Amino acid sequence: MQHFFSRLLISLAYRLRSSQSYQKRRRFFYNLLENDNYKYKKYFDFFMIFLIFVSVFVLIREVHHHVNDALMFVNNYVISFIFLVEYLLRLWVNGSVTKIIIEQDEHDAMLGREFQLKKALSKIVKMKLSYMAQPKAIVDLLAIMPFFHELRLLRLFVLFRVFKLFRYTKSFTGLVSVLASKKFEFFTLFLFTSIVIFVSSVLIYVIEGNNPNSNIQNFFSAIYWSVVTLSTVGFGDITPVSEEGRFVTIFIIISGVGVLSFFTSLIVSAFNERLDEFKEAKTIENIAKLKRFYLICGYSSIAKEVIKEYKFRNKAIVVIDSDFGRVEEAKKEGVTALHLKPGSMESYERLHVDFKKQVHVVLCLQQDDVENVYTALTIRSLDKHVRILSLLMNDINRKKLQFAGVNDIIYPQELIGMITKELVGQPVAFEAIHALRSENSSVKIDEIIITEAMAQNYPYVGDLGNKRFRIVLLGVYKKRGERFWFNPIDSTLLEAGDILLVIGYMPFIKEFEKHLMSRDEHAK
Amino acid sequence: MQNKKRALIFGSNKYAIEIANSVQSIYDIEFFVTDEKEEIEFSGRYVKNIFDLSDDWYNVEKFEDTENTIVFCVLDEEAENVFLAISLRSNFKDLVLVAIAANKESVSKLKMAGVNKVIPIEQTTAEIISDIIHNPIASKVLHGILYEKSDLKLAQIEVENAEMFDGEFPADIDWSRYQGVVVLSIMHKDLTTEFIYSSKAKRTPLKNGDMIIVVGYEADIAEFEKQIGRRKYVNWSDWSW
């Protein structure tokens, strides 16, 4: 019987592991419940927070008013049921049962023995219990309790639903981790406070316990008085009546001020120490939301100039640099920058960057060929297709950059040489062309990609009407044949994917582009 | 046979070498370095002079022929480069000075020091990076026209037969009748340059002496030249920024 059950379990585990639909569902629920980077998780969290507030509203309303039966039903059964389903789903997605069974089976097969069912089950139970023992899971379980609302006491378990709020608020998780970083200091403070409370409670009880005018007639009152006084709240419902009692009060008040100051400074210092970490986490979160961006590795002086150009074009940029000072400088300039090593794989794992979907171009702009080659190799190993542009500081390293998979290499020295040659040869023409490249010039050279619709509406160059928009058509880059046709004749055929190279004032170019896209206007 | 013009390059860094390699076909190159021991790549091919910025180092003869001499200030230290430019300008009013600068701050200082043309390294590199990414085709075409052996050429043609336009404004002229060339801009006698479709080009008729900047194939440019005027090689001393 046990053998049959074991075989059944193993075959089910293998089937589930190879079942795409099962894995897809499991991944979906895992993302929905546990993955903060999953885009639909926030909607789920908002929904759960809404349910919690409904529960709390019902609890408060119930104190003095009759609550609508339908609402009570929703509170006691529907919401509880949703929480129950959520709890079971979390239990399911936290830790893989199939993985344990398969691993156990493979392990036993390797050792040439029978499948150890008990061992596998014990591992499964242990794994699930370790999840269930987590504070968050306990709160989840207690939040389901109002389901058994007939037991009056269990109604108070609604309050555990409020604690569930912490699960859906990331900032609370941050707070807990901040406080956890000062565990030792808080423990010391707790010990000190406990000793002060204990000593002062004993003292005040011994001194005032037998005094008929005193309110402290039992030890609990003494502890209560100590806590109220130490916290500097001082309700005044219990006050010492003897000289000795007042002396103890002075001692406890002074200790209280110290305890509070220490407590406050602990929290402040913990937050200060972790502030950069929080800011970085927030920046990474914001980067994950970007649809497309330019990744700049190294905040060099050339990178600063490039960023100026990109900002002009309203493009999203992310800078990573291994130098803390440069990162801070970039942040001051309003650039999204992170203190990460551009050549390290870990940096991109921390960024959660999806090169294929998010990164338009990677620019290796460190003024060091070694760093640029290393960075290019790292990025190329993460994504085969992302476009990489790199600076080259010394021509002997050109081949190394090409070998590392860099698509475009910029060698400033060579550029300056070429520019100088043209500059001294044809200064006026050079200036005319250079002006087109400059961001300060109002006249621009731009590219317009011919779409299917444009090609249908304007099949020939002569149909474009660029002169009406005061635009010079320098030429057409034909997708077919990948050739540039300078100053094409009017009968040149335009096809989807061709690129028009136009020169003109930017607003006119935009108007011209709009005109090309507008089918109706052409029809008129 | 006419003597080649002279290019005097101050500095021996990689930029200086690259400039020397680029202009050696047009100019005779002479280097000026501060230290006798300074190695210059291909030093056998170039003349090497020693100078000391703090000293009275001018060999006046070398700088006298301002018509045929161009000076490149390519020292590593920005301050020294500015000092060099001021020293040269204060002694030789008409000398053509070209300098490279790391950033915008140095550009303005070098311009104030009297340099005719300053090439900002970082800004220029950034512009080209930006172009390669955003307008790759345009960048390739312009790069080909400007720097590489492309069939397309840029030319500046001086107008000599303005009467043939009969007072027409540049923006209204049907340039398509001059097959093969694309007219980009007009440079007037007062050295102001206007895009062919600018407001000014719509109001100011072409006059003899104006310069037209065109792009085209060599043969088409030659044909255009025949009809409009002649190709003009601008003298550096006429040119100011």
Interface residues (C-beta under 8 A of the other chain):
Chain A: Y294 S301 I302 K304 E305 V306 K308 E309 Y310 R313 H360 V361 L363 L365 L389 L391 N394 D408 I410 P412 Q413 E414 L415 I416 G417 M418 I419 T420 K421 E422 L423 V424 G425 Q426 P427 V428 A429 F430 E431 A432 I433 A435 L436 R437 S438 E439 V443 I445 D446 E447 R470 I471 V472 L473 L474 G475 Y477 F484 F486 N487 I499 L501 I503 G504 Y505 F508
Chain B: A7 K14 Y15 I17 E18 I19 N21 S22 V23 I26 Y27 I70 F72 V98 I100 A102 N103 K117 I119 I121 E122 Q123 T124 T125 A126 E127 I128 I129 S130 D131 I132 I133 H134 N135 P136 I137 A138 K140 V141 L142 I145 L146 Y147 L152 L154 A155 Q156 A171 G180 V181 V182 V183 L184 S185 M187 T193 F195 I196 Y197 S198 M211 I213 V215 G216 Y217 K232 Y233 V234 W236 W239
